[in-house]
């Protein structure tokens, strides 16, 4: 069914780099949500009234919030696809994170309402009227919600949309809510024990937990979440494949939406190559890799000393010492500044966040001890910095 809708409404469906294609995917998912949730609201509220189940009515109102979420998603996809302007030179892609945050808030609101009504049902249980035909409609609504969940999850992953993935989670919650209501009604009919309120209470707590997790993940992105290691490795590999690039470090990423990021990094080039040639290479990499990966790429050029036997030996010493410590430690930007009585050995040391402060002192002491074994005149100047990669 989903493939049928995609083939009808989305031209050039496999071109995920096209913003218009991405927008069309998002709008298709939103329209599916609006239409199907509108149907479910009417069905569930009517059934809830007919069988005297406050839980089923609440479930119908839950679907009303889902319809509002789909409308929010529809608006966000339209806005996020607006081209950059004077006030927003990196586009409007972050609106999707705000949309996901709104969906998270709606999930929390629904969870709270279900929790509150559940307590009322436990305190004052109502007699449920069993009607097989109406139960059949509720079971049908579960299948509709499962389909909604799969549509949002599949499209959300395909276009990397936090909003649709959050909506998919919300649809999964709805499946649990309605299934719980059906179980409660059948259980009440078979054993004459009303567990409607207790099942609603458990479901309400689960929905609150899901809404909190979605909100937490979105807020983390908005606060400036670090780039994932696999994404950083892919960018580094794309830069390192060019002849003339000797190393890559200090990679930093700022996200401006699911499909657009600004990335800066330092690329090492030989100091023996003229600055004009290296600069031309850097410009080429920024342009080609940026287009290939859909990034705004900025590269700082670091000239490094080549064919210096003293420096090569000292690099081996540093790497050997670092291998004895836990965590991903890396050193770069090595250079020597000669003096009469002292030789400054300067480099940067990249540490993971949360690295033990005491270990930093141990590393520095061990490095100093091993380097001075080669020449007592060496004076280590170490710039310790933290990695920006998650």
DASUL-V849918 format. One line per field, one symbol per residue. ss: DSSP state (~ for helix, > for strand, _ for the rest). A space follows every 10 residues. Layout:
# DASUL-V849918
ss->???
This chain:
# DASUL-V849918
ss->_~~~~~~~~_ ________~~ ~~~~~~~~~~ ~~~~~~~~~~ ~~~~~~~~~~ ~__~~~~~~~ ~~~~~~~~~~ ~~~~~~~~~~ __________ ____~~~~~~ ~~~~~~~~~~ ~~~~~~~~~~ ~~~_______ _~~~~~~~~~ ~~~~~~~~~~ ~~~~~~~~~_ _~~~~~~~~~ ~~~~~~~~~~ ~~~~~~~~~~ ~____~~~~~ ~~~~~~~~~~ ~~~~~~~~~~ ~~~~__>_~~ ~~~~~~~~~~ ______>>>> >>>>>_____ >>>>>>>>>> ____~~~~~~ ~~~~~~~~~~ ~~~_>>>>>> >>>>____~~ ~~~~~~~~~~ ~~_______> >>>>>>>>__ __>>>>>>>> >_____~~~~ ~~~~~~~~~~ ~~~~___>>> >>>>>>__>_
